[in-house]
Amino acid sequence: MTQKWYIAGPWFTPRQDEILQMVKAALDHERSPYYSPKDEALFVEGKTFDAKEVFQSNIDAILNCGVVIVITDGKDIGTIFEAGVAYASNIPILYFWCDHGDSPLNLMLAQSGHTVALGMDQLTRDLAIYRDCDESLPRTDYSGKQE
């Protein structure tokens, strides 16, 4: 089964955009279709979309996807909002956290996600697992502590 992914993540700094591009490349490698707000419905003042349209477009995309990948690097408030929408809608969440260092993941995020990928190798493995599942997706008990 091919999942339709929603990528929630910031792209406001060069590093944030680099991480977003890594996630998109991994999904492209898996041939998994995805919705990226940066590519699909980006709010730029004076452009085609207005703020309400962008907001609704992103909410609709979350509600119609199979899994949401949430990039936690940068602690972007919009990204965390998207994770909340997914959780409240019973949509599985895969958190991706590259630059974690020794910091634990926030308890609310750790408990709301199906899994937490702490780097590209783990993300690649998780994408393959999610790609090969049908209805019930595996859930990893992630305490928020580094292993």
Number of C-alpha atoms within 10 A of each C-alpha: 10 14 19 18 21 25 26 27 29 23 18 10 9 9 14 18 15 12 21 22 13 13 21 18 12 16 20 12 10 14 12 17 15 20 19 18 19 15 7 12 19 19 17 11 9 7 8 11 15 14 13 10 14 18 16 12 16 21 14 11 21 24 16 13 19 19 23 28 27 25 27 25 20 16 11 16 12 12 20 17 12 21 28 17 16 25 17 10 11 12 20 23 24 26 25 24 20 15 14 14 9 9 10 12 20 12 12 10 21 20 16 19 23 20 23 28 19 17 13 16 9 14 23 16 12 17 19 14 12 20 18 12 13 10 8 8 15 13 13 13 12 18 15 16 12 12 6
